[in-house]
Every structure is written in structure tokens, then in C-alpha cells.
């Protein structure tokens, strides 16, 4: 082989070169190299053969293992299909018909679809016609190469299913469609509930916010937009605190919310927020975490209620209550002034309060009191106010005086032409409100409150301020009325003292005059009676008639003097009773005997209803008889001739009632209030037809009161009258036992 290779090389070389002896070593090396290559080639061919045999064996083993593994996986997948909650159907097209090639899964069993009843069959072979028609349309669409879904109900509507159809391609053509079905009954119910909840969330006035676990907004309801002014597109992906919180939001509340958020915990709190236009509003917010079944935090949900009105109402009530306490502890408006300002500054949470009152001449407002939230606040502004005198309509307090309504300035530090603007800027004061102190339609003064914040006019706050001003005005009026009442009381005390002295002098005069009058009157009566008894000699008829008139007039005058004296003693508190136990019936009979002659002369009938003689009462018998004589005398006087009158005494429960009645002229209802006043005749004509002084009934009432009793009257004009003396139980004595009588 080597020689053949050398000859072939030499034959192709030029003759001169081929016969050159120097070429021999090269050819020897080349020949040796070729031999080595040939040996290596033989070894490689042998090695390749051995490897090929081994690979063939390994391939056969792998094929056998793969076929075994594939069979095992096929059994596993078939078992999985049988055990899954859903179902799998496969179908292919044969002669323009859709024939099922697979049916598996628990859902198929629930529907009553068994492999034996489905595989090799069409939809109409095991489904109702209407459902077969619906699914047939989806089957046809999927065979065109489009994926689709279809929902259908089964088992009388108790089961809802969702079928997803996905075509399988080979060489660009559909060769099979796989139908996967799942039970969506609970999902449909959950969707229905979700729709209801969504409807509630859309219609509620509360704001509902859902954020992710990081606090970024994912969804808000329409109530959030109504409350804040922000549309969903403006807030999704943002944290609520970034655009809702503002300079007056409480930092402690914000820290509390952030702390609970970081811990993934729910919370409830109240917070001040700012709407899109800058309007402040208060929220009651409840935040709850939402977690996955494995406990992982996924979302937060917040339900927010606008409690601005409630907070303002609470603030108003607190302010009114604090003001009421301050006013209740004061005895005058001057004393209450610092307490009023301190209470308002504290409860309203503004920084400075100034009190302006009308000047002594009523032509201007002067500042008489101030109260800062912090000592030394705004000294220049306070000094300027103390030195000012404001006319009606001048500056904010003057405007409140003129309008009699709350006046407001959002930022007095920037108000053009306001002489106090510079002082307000230096002190960091902004908004101001002037509250008129009103009472009875008049403005008595103005309270000016100043804040360190810009405050837009708020109707609810205006109403609160107006109510506080009215409350202070009522206190001022009450104090003024109390002071007037005190002065009036002092005047009345002085007048009563004067009246008491005058009454004492009057009573003393009447007692003295009565005594002085009775002395000569007794002489007149004694002498006239002696002459009538003819002690001094015989009398002519005319003389006897004149002396009878003198005696009657004297006795009448003596009775009048006695009545005046008794009434004067009673009014002076000097009349005393001489009480003893006596028979009421016996005293009534004695009184009737005294009045009977008068009644007989007028042809009047005198009737009586008296208790048992054993009923004894404890009283002054002379005064009780005096009462009855007065009442019976009046009854006889005002009863026409031939009329009837009477006396009735009874024990009723725990009182004794002694009634004197008549069927005379009666008393008009409008005259009853003047009935028991002394020296009163109810009608001027009565003084002509029925003579009298008007002291009788007044004396009756006073004597009844001395006995701790009373007098009642019932009367009707033209029908008569009934006067009843009522003596209380304390004057009643048990009857005497029968065996002692």
C-alpha cells in the first residue's frame, strides 16, 4: 500500500524531480503517516460500530420505557378527567355531523352524561332540543376555528354551566374541538349578590373606597365623587391621604390611620378632609382589611360617612353649653364679659375674641374686653381696637351692628382698606367674624372672633354664631330685667313699709275714733231708751216716734262702729279668738231667733236644716254668730217680701259647711270678684234700694279666715245666692256619746 502510494506520487511528478534522490526521505515520511492514518481509520470504524450497536440497544430500551410511561400517563389523565369537578368533551366532524369522542368529569355525571351515552353520539341524542340547538351553534362556530363560550342551565335551572370550546389544528385544519365545562352556579349567585352590592354602593350617600394592599385606590363608588368632587379617573392609583388631607387634618389621627394600615388592621375614626374645591368636611371612616383564603392581605375597603353637619351641631351645642355655664356663674353682664369671650374662643377654636359695646351716647361701638387664646397674642391689633370708636357700618363690627346679622371676612389680613390688616398679618391672624348681640330686635353689642386660618363663610357656622349672639342677648336682657326687678322690689318694700305705717296709723285712728264715738252714742241710746220707757214723764205720739227713730239710728250707728273696729283689728292682726266647744245646732237656732223678727216683718219664710245637737265644734261662738247674723241679715235684705231664705249646716267629710241661702235678686257674675271688698256696693242703685255700708261680707270673710276657714259663694242674677262658710277638720270635735246627753 505504501509502494503503491509512492509510485502514484512519483508518476505525477516531473521526471527530473521524481528521480531526485532527495525526495526519498519525504516519501518515506509520507508513507509512514499514511500507514498511521489507515490504522486510526480502522480503529474509528470499529469504535463507531460498537457505539452504534450500543445506541441501538439504548434506543430500544428508551422506546419501551416511553411506551410504558405514556400508557401510565394516559391512565393518569383519564383518571384525572374522571375525578375533576368540571367536565371534558371532545368532538370531531363526520359526514357533516358532530360526533363526540370523549366524555369525562364529575360535572358530566351530575348532568347525567355518561361516556356510553355520549361517545359516538350527537348533541340531539342526549340533550333536549332547545339546549342541543344552542350548543350546536357554538359547536359549529368552534369548528370554524374560533374559540367561544356558552352558558346553559340544567337540572330545572338549579345548575348553571359555562362551556369553553377550543379547536385543535393539524396542518392548519381543525381536526377536533375540546369542550371544557365548569359549574358556575355559585359564581352566578355571587355575581347577583355583587350586582346588588354594586347597586347599593352606587345609590348610597356614603363613600366606598377599595385600595390594594399598598393603599392605592382601585375603585370608588359614585358617593365618593359626590362627597369629594373627584372623578374615579382622577384618583385610581393614588393614596387617599395624598389629596384629601389638608393643613387642619389632625396629625395624631393621620398617624393612627397609618399605623393601623401598616399592621394590616381595620379601624374606625373621624377625620377632617378637603374636597376638590377646598371645602372642608368631616368623615366618620371605617376601614377593614380584605384577605385571601390563605390569609394574605389583598385589599382595604373604606366606608366613609359625611358627619360635617353632626360635628357642627356638636360644636354648636358645646359652644352653647360652655356659654351657658359661663353665664350661669355670673351675676351681671359686666362680670360675665371675660367668661363669655374665653368660652367662645375655647369652644369655637379660634384665636382671639373682642367685645364691642355701644358707647354711652349710643352713637358708636367701643371695645371693652378681649380674650386671646395665647397670652400676648396680637398686642398691636388689640391696642388698635381698644383705642377705636366705630360708627354704624364701619369695619366688620360696625357692619354687624348695621345689619344685625353675622358678618364674615375670609382673610382680614388681606382685606383692602382695612386699617387692622397689617396688625393681623403680623400676628398671623386671618379670618374674622362679627356676631351681633341681639335682644328684642336691638343690637346691644358685637363679639368679634378672629382665627389663624382662612375660613370661608359657612351657613351652618353662621347660624351657630347667630344663636350664640342671641343667647348672650337674652342673658343681657335677663340681667337688665333682674336689675329692674330688684330696684322695683326695693321700691315695693319701701312702699309696703309706708303702707304698713299708714295702715297702723289708720287702725289706731279708727280704734280711737270708734271709742270716742261709742261713748256719746251710748249716752244717746241710754237717754232715748229711758225717755221711751217714760221714766221722765209721758210722751206724745209724735215724741215717741221721733225718739224711736233716734234709738234705731243710734243702734245702727253703733253696729257700724263695731264692724269698723272689728275689721281694723283684724287687718292690724290684733283680733284674737275666744274659742270653746259648743253645739253648732244650738248656735244656729239662737241666730235664727234674732233674724226671725226681721223676716216676719217682710212676710219671709225662714227655713233651716241643722245637724244633731251632739255635733260640737271648737271655735269662737260669738264670731261664728256674728258671721251668721251678717249673712242672714243680707239674705233677708235682698229677698223680696213673701220670699224664702234659710240656713243649712252639715258635716261633710273632714269639714263643717254652714250655708245661708236666699231666693232674692242674686249677683251678676262680673260683680263676684268685688263681693268681699270693704265699703263696696256692687251697684250704685243698691245704695238707694238696699241701704248698707258694704262691710258685712268683708268682715265675714276675715272672721272665717281667722278660723282657718273660707267663704264660698254661688249666685245667679235674679235667682238668689248661697254663701257657705267652710271650717276645716281641725275645728271639728267628735260628737258627745248619746248616753252622756
SVG drawing of the C-alpha trace seen along z (x, -y; Angstrom):
<svg xmlns="http://www.w3.org/2000/svg" viewBox="-150 -115 170 119">
<polyline fill="none" stroke="black" stroke-width="0.4" points="0.0,0.0 2.9,-2.2 4.7,-1.4 1.5,-1.9 1.2,-5.4 4.8,-6.2 4.5,-5.2 1.4,-7.2 3.1,-10.3 6.3,-9.8 4.2,-9.3 2.5,-12.7 5.9,-14.5 8.2,-15.8 10.8,-13.2 13.7,-15.1 12.1,-15.6 10.8,-12.1 14.3,-10.6 15.9,-13.0 17.3,-11.1 16.5,-13.9 12.8,-13.1 13.1,-9.7 13.1,-10.8 9.9,-12.9 8.2,-9.9 9.2,-7.7 7.7,-10.1 4.6,-10.4 4.3,-6.7 4.6,-6.3 2.0,-8.9 -0.4,-7.2 0.1,-3.9 -0.7,-5.6 -3.8,-7.2 -5.0,-3.9 -4.7,-2.3 -6.6,-5.1 -9.4,-4.9 -9.7,-1.2 -9.9,-1.8 -12.5,-4.6 -14.7,-2.4 -14.6,0.3 -15.4,-2.2 -18.3,-3.6 -19.7,-0.1 -19.6,0.6 -21.2,-2.7 -23.9,-2.2 -24.7,1.2 -24.9,-0.4 -27.1,-3.3 -29.5,-0.8 -29.9,1.1 -30.4,-2.1 -32.9,-3.4 -34.9,-0.2 -34.9,-0.4 -36.0,-4.1 -38.8,-3.3 -40.0,-0.5 -39.8,-2.8 -41.5,-5.7 -44.4,-3.5 -44.8,-2.3 -44.7,-5.8 -47.1,-7.1 -49.6,-4.3 -49.2,-5.2 -49.8,-9.0 -52.7,-8.2 -54.3,-6.2 -53.5,-9.1 -55.0,-11.8 -58.1,-9.7 -58.5,-9.2 -57.9,-13.0 -60.6,-13.7 -63.0,-11.4 -62.2,-13.0 -62.3,-16.7 -65.2,-18.9 -65.8,-20.1 -66.1,-18.0 -64.2,-17.5 -66.0,-16.7 -64.3,-16.2 -65.9,-16.0 -65.0,-15.8 -66.9,-16.2 -68.0,-13.1 -70.3,-13.4 -71.4,-16.9 -72.3,-15.6 -70.5,-16.4 -69.7,-13.1 -68.3,-13.1 -65.1,-11.2 -64.7,-11.8 -66.9,-12.5 -65.3,-12.7 -65.6,-14.6 -67.9,-14.9 -70.0,-17.6 -70.9,-15.3 -72.0,-12.7 -74.2,-15.4 -75.7,-16.2 -76.4,-12.5 -74.0,-12.4 -72.1,-9.0 -69.4,-8.0 -71.6,-5.3 -74.4,-7.7 -72.2,-10.4 -69.2,-9.0 -70.1,-8.3 -73.3,-10.3 -74.6,-13.8 -75.9,-16.5 -79.5,-15.8 -79.1,-12.1 -78.7,-13.0 -79.9,-16.7 -83.3,-18.4 -83.9,-20.0 -83.6,-23.6 -80.3,-23.1 -79.0,-20.9 -79.8,-23.8 -77.9,-26.4 -74.9,-24.2 -75.0,-23.2 -74.5,-26.8 -71.4,-27.0 -70.1,-23.7 -70.4,-25.0 -68.7,-28.2 -65.8,-26.4 -65.3,-24.1 -64.6,-27.2 -61.5,-27.7 -62.9,-30.3 -62.7,-29.9 -66.1,-30.6 -68.1,-30.2 -71.7,-29.4 -73.7,-29.3 -76.6,-27.0 -78.8,-25.9 -79.6,-22.3 -81.5,-20.3 -84.5,-22.5 -82.5,-25.7 -80.7,-24.6 -77.4,-24.2 -75.6,-26.8 -72.7,-25.7 -70.2,-27.5 -68.7,-25.6 -65.5,-26.8 -64.8,-25.5 -61.3,-25.4 -60.4,-23.9 -57.3,-21.7 -55.5,-22.1 -53.3,-19.9 -51.7,-21.3 -53.9,-24.4 -57.2,-22.5 -59.5,-21.8 -59.3,-18.1 -61.0,-18.2 -62.7,-20.5 -62.2,-20.2 -65.1,-21.4 -64.3,-22.1 -67.3,-22.7 -67.5,-24.1 -70.2,-24.6 -70.8,-28.4 -73.9,-28.2 -72.2,-29.7 -70.4,-32.2 -73.7,-33.3 -75.1,-33.7 -72.1,-35.6 -72.4,-37.8 -76.0,-38.5 -75.1,-39.4 -72.2,-41.6 -74.6,-43.4 -76.9,-44.1 -74.0,-45.3 -72.8,-47.4 -76.3,-48.9 -76.2,-49.7 -72.7,-51.1 -73.9,-53.3 -77.0,-54.6 -75.7,-55.1 -74.7,-58.6 -71.7,-57.1 -68.4,-56.9 -66.9,-53.5 -63.2,-53.2 -61.3,-50.0 -57.5,-50.1 -54.9,-47.4 -52.6,-46.2 -50.3,-49.2 -53.2,-51.6 -53.5,-52.7 -57.1,-53.3 -58.6,-50.7 -62.3,-51.6 -64.6,-54.3 -68.4,-54.5 -70.4,-57.5 -70.9,-58.5 -67.2,-59.2 -67.5,-61.5 -70.5,-63.3 -68.7,-63.8 -65.2,-64.8 -65.8,-66.1 -63.1,-63.8 -64.0,-61.5 -62.7,-57.9 -60.2,-58.5 -58.6,-61.3 -58.0,-59.1 -57.3,-55.5 -53.7,-54.6 -53.3,-57.3 -53.4,-57.1 -56.4,-58.9 -54.4,-60.9 -52.3,-62.5 -55.1,-64.6 -57.8,-64.6 -55.9,-65.6 -55.0,-69.2 -53.4,-71.7 -56.1,-71.3 -56.3,-67.5 -55.2,-66.2 -51.7,-64.8 -52.4,-62.4 -55.4,-60.9 -53.3,-60.6 -50.5,-58.8 -53.1,-56.5 -54.5,-55.5 -51.0,-54.9 -50.1,-52.8 -53.1,-50.5 -52.7,-50.4 -49.0,-49.2 -50.2,-46.5 -52.9,-45.4 -55.6,-46.1 -59.0,-47.7 -60.0,-50.8 -62.7,-53.4 -62.1,-57.1 -63.2,-60.6 -61.0,-62.9 -61.2,-66.3 -60.7,-66.1 -60.7,-68.6 -62.9,-68.2 -61.7,-69.1 -62.7,-72.7 -61.1,-73.2 -64.3,-72.7 -63.6,-71.1 -65.7,-68.2 -65.7,-65.7 -65.7,-62.0 -66.6,-59.0 -64.5,-56.4 -64.4,-52.6 -61.6,-50.7 -61.5,-46.9 -58.7,-44.7 -59.6,-42.1 -57.6,-38.8 -57.3,-35.9 -58.3,-32.4 -54.7,-31.8 -54.6,-34.9 -52.7,-37.1 -53.7,-40.8 -55.0,-41.8 -57.1,-44.9 -58.5,-47.5 -62.1,-48.7 -63.2,-52.0 -66.8,-53.2 -67.0,-56.9 -69.9,-59.0 -70.1,-62.7 -70.6,-63.9 -69.9,-67.6 -73.4,-68.6 -73.2,-66.5 -69.8,-67.9 -71.1,-71.4 -74.1,-70.6 -71.9,-69.2 -69.7,-72.2 -72.7,-74.5 -74.1,-72.6 -70.7,-72.6 -70.3,-76.3 -73.9,-77.0 -73.3,-74.7 -69.9,-76.4 -71.5,-79.8 -74.4,-78.8 -72.0,-77.7 -70.1,-80.9 -73.3,-83.0 -74.8,-80.9 -71.7,-81.7 -72.1,-85.4 -74.4,-87.9 -74.1,-90.7 -73.2,-91.3 -70.1,-93.2 -68.9,-90.3 -69.7,-87.8 -67.8,-89.6 -64.4,-87.9 -66.0,-84.5 -68.1,-84.9 -65.1,-85.6 -63.0,-82.8 -65.8,-80.3 -66.3,-81.2 -62.6,-81.3 -62.1,-77.9 -65.2,-76.1 -65.0,-77.6 -61.2,-77.0 -60.5,-80.5 -57.6,-82.6 -58.9,-85.9 -62.2,-87.4 -63.1,-91.1 -66.2,-92.5 -67.7,-95.8 -70.5,-97.6 -72.5,-100.7 -70.9,-103.9 -72.7,-105.8 -74.4,-108.1 -75.3,-105.1 -73.6,-106.5 -70.6,-104.2 -69.0,-100.9 -66.1,-100.7 -64.0,-97.7 -64.3,-96.9 -62.9,-93.4 -60.6,-91.0 -59.5,-87.4 -56.6,-85.8 -56.1,-82.1 -52.4,-82.6 -51.1,-85.4 -49.8,-88.4 -51.4,-87.4 -51.7,-90.3 -50.9,-93.2 -50.9,-95.8 -54.3,-94.7 -55.8,-94.7 -54.4,-98.1 -55.8,-99.5 -59.2,-98.0 -59.2,-99.4 -58.5,-102.9 -61.0,-102.8 -64.6,-104.1 -66.6,-102.5 -69.6,-104.1 -72.5,-102.1 -71.3,-100.2 -67.6,-101.0 -65.3,-98.0 -66.5,-94.5 -68.1,-95.1 -69.8,-98.2 -71.2,-96.2 -72.7,-93.6 -74.2,-96.5 -75.8,-97.9 -77.1,-94.6 -78.0,-93.0 -76.5,-89.8 -73.3,-87.8 -70.7,-89.4 -67.7,-87.4 -64.3,-88.1 -62.3,-85.2 -59.0,-86.8 -58.9,-90.2 -55.1,-90.3 -55.6,-90.8 -58.7,-93.0 -58.2,-96.2 -58.7,-99.3 -58.9,-97.5 -56.8,-99.5 -56.2,-96.4 -55.0,-94.2 -51.3,-95.0 -51.7,-94.1 -53.5,-90.9 -50.6,-89.9 -48.0,-90.5 -49.9,-88.3 -50.7,-85.5 -54.4,-86.1 -56.7,-85.6 -60.5,-85.0 -62.8,-87.2 -66.5,-87.0 -68.6,-89.7 -71.6,-88.4 -74.3,-90.9 -75.6,-90.6 -79.3,-91.0 -82.2,-91.3 -85.8,-92.4 -84.7,-93.3 -82.0,-95.7 -78.2,-95.2 -76.7,-95.7 -73.1,-95.0 -70.9,-92.9 -68.5,-90.0 -65.6,-89.7 -63.8,-86.3 -60.5,-86.1 -58.9,-82.8 -55.4,-82.0 -56.8,-80.2 -58.6,-81.3 -62.2,-80.4 -64.8,-80.6 -68.3,-81.7 -70.3,-78.7 -74.1,-78.8 -74.1,-76.3 -71.4,-78.2 -73.3,-81.5 -76.3,-80.0 -74.3,-78.8 -72.7,-82.3 -76.1,-83.9 -77.6,-81.6 -74.7,-82.4 -75.3,-86.1 -79.0,-85.7 -78.1,-83.6 -75.8,-86.4 -78.5,-89.0 -81.1,-87.0 -78.7,-86.9 -78.2,-90.7 -81.9,-91.2 -82.4,-88.9 -79.8,-90.7 -81.3,-94.0 -84.8,-92.7 -83.4,-91.2 -81.8,-94.6 -85.0,-96.4 -87.0,-93.8 -84.5,-94.3 -85.0,-98.0 -88.7,-97.6 -88.6,-95.2 -86.8,-97.7 -89.3,-100.3 -92.2,-98.0 -90.5,-97.2 -90.3,-100.9 -93.9,-101.4 -95.1,-98.4 -93.3,-99.8 -95.1,-103.2 -98.4,-101.4 -97.9,-99.4 -97.2,-102.6 -100.2,-104.3 -102.4,-101.2 -101.1,-101.2 -102.0,-104.9 -105.3,-104.3 -106.2,-101.5 -105.1,-103.4 -107.2,-106.3 -110.2,-104.1 -109.9,-102.5 -109.5,-105.8 -112.4,-107.3 -114.6,-104.3 -114.0,-104.6 -114.7,-108.3 -117.9,-107.8 -119.2,-105.0 -119.1,-107.0 -121.5,-109.7 -123.5,-107.2 -124.1,-105.0 -125.4,-108.1 -127.7,-108.9 -129.0,-105.3 -129.4,-105.2 -131.3,-108.5 -133.5,-107.7 -134.4,-104.3 -135.1,-106.0 -137.4,-108.5 -139.2,-105.7 -139.8,-104.0 -141.4,-107.3 -139.1,-107.5 -139.0,-111.3 -142.8,-111.5 -145.4,-110.9 -144.7,-111.3 -146.9,-112.3 -147.2,-110.0 -145.0,-112.3 -142.3,-112.5 -142.4,-108.7 -142.0,-108.3 -139.1,-110.7 -137.3,-109.0 -137.8,-105.6 -136.0,-106.9 -133.2,-108.3 -132.8,-104.9 -132.8,-102.9 -130.3,-105.3 -128.1,-105.0 -128.2,-101.3 -127.4,-101.2 -124.5,-103.6 -123.2,-101.5 -123.3,-98.4 -121.4,-100.2 -118.8,-101.4 -118.4,-97.9 -117.9,-96.5 -115.3,-99.1 -113.5,-98.5 -113.5,-94.7 -112.3,-95.0 -109.5,-97.3 -108.3,-95.0 -108.4,-92.0 -106.3,-93.9 -103.9,-95.0 -103.5,-91.4 -104.8,-92.4 -108.0,-90.4 -108.0,-87.3 -110.5,-84.4 -112.0,-83.2 -112.6,-79.6 -114.6,-77.0 -116.6,-73.8 -120.3,-74.5 -123.2,-72.9 -123.4,-74.1 -127.2,-73.4 -127.9,-75.4 -125.9,-78.4 -127.7,-78.3 -131.1,-78.3 -130.2,-81.2 -129.1,-83.2 -132.3,-82.3 -134.3,-83.7 -132.5,-87.0 -133.2,-87.3 -136.8,-85.9 -138.4,-89.3 -136.9,-91.0 -138.1,-88.2 -141.6,-88.2 -142.0,-91.9 -141.3,-91.2 -143.5,-88.1 -140.5,-86.0 -140.3,-82.3 -137.2,-81.2 -136.1,-77.5 -133.3,-75.6 -131.5,-72.2 -129.4,-71.7 -127.2,-68.8 -127.6,-66.8 -127.3,-68.8 -124.4,-66.5 -122.2,-67.9 -119.9,-70.3 -117.2,-72.4 -114.3,-74.2 -114.5,-77.9 -115.3,-81.4 -119.1,-81.2 -119.6,-85.0 -117.7,-85.4 -119.5,-82.5 -122.8,-84.0 -121.6,-87.4 -120.9,-85.7 -124.3,-84.1 -126.1,-87.3 -124.4,-89.2 -125.2,-86.6 -128.8,-86.1 -129.3,-89.8 -128.1,-90.2 -130.3,-87.3 -133.3,-88.9 -132.4,-92.4 -132.1,-91.2 -135.0,-88.8 -138.3,-90.4 -141.4,-90.4 -143.0,-87.0 -139.8,-85.3 -137.9,-82.4 -134.4,-82.1 -132.7,-79.6 -129.8,-78.2 -128.2,-74.8 -125.3,-73.3 -123.8,-69.9 -120.7,-67.8 -119.2,-66.7 -116.1,-64.5 -113.5,-66.5 -115.1,-69.9 -118.2,-71.7 -120.2,-73.6 -122.6,-76.3 -124.7,-77.7 -127.0,-80.7 -129.2,-80.8 -132.0,-83.0 -134.1,-83.3 -133.6,-87.1 -132.1,-89.4 -128.8,-87.4 -125.4,-88.8 -124.1,-89.2 -121.0,-87.1 -118.9,-90.1 -119.5,-91.5 -118.4,-88.4 -114.7,-89.5 -115.6,-92.7 -118.0,-91.0 -115.8,-90.8 -114.1,-94.2 -114.8,-96.6 -117.1,-99.6 -118.2,-98.2 -121.7,-98.4 -122.0,-96.3 -124.5,-98.7 -125.0,-102.4 -128.7,-101.8 -128.4,-99.3 -127.4,-102.1 -130.8,-103.6 -132.9,-100.5 -130.8,-98.4 -129.0,-100.6 -125.7,-99.4 -122.0,-100.1 -120.6,-97.2 -118.6,-96.0 -120.6,-92.9 -119.3,-90.4 -115.7,-91.7 -116.0,-91.1 -117.5,-87.6 -114.5,-86.6 -111.9,-88.0 -113.6,-86.1 -113.7,-82.9 -110.0,-83.3 -109.3,-83.8 -110.8,-80.3 -108.6,-78.9 -111.7,-78.6 -113.1,-80.1 -116.2,-81.5 -117.7,-80.2 -120.4,-81.9 -122.8,-80.7 -125.1,-83.2 -127.1,-83.9 -128.8,-87.2 -132.5,-87.0 -132.3,-83.5 -130.7,-84.2 -127.4,-83.4 -125.8,-80.9 -122.9,-81.8 -121.1,-78.8 -118.7,-79.1 -116.3,-76.2 -114.5,-75.3 -111.6,-72.7 -111.3,-69.4 -109.0,-70.8 -112.1,-72.7 -114.3,-69.7 -114.9,-67.8 -116.3,-64.3 -120.0,-64.2 -120.9,-63.6 -121.8,-60.0 -125.6,-59.5 -125.5,-58.1 -124.0,-61.4 -126.8,-63.5"/>
</svg>
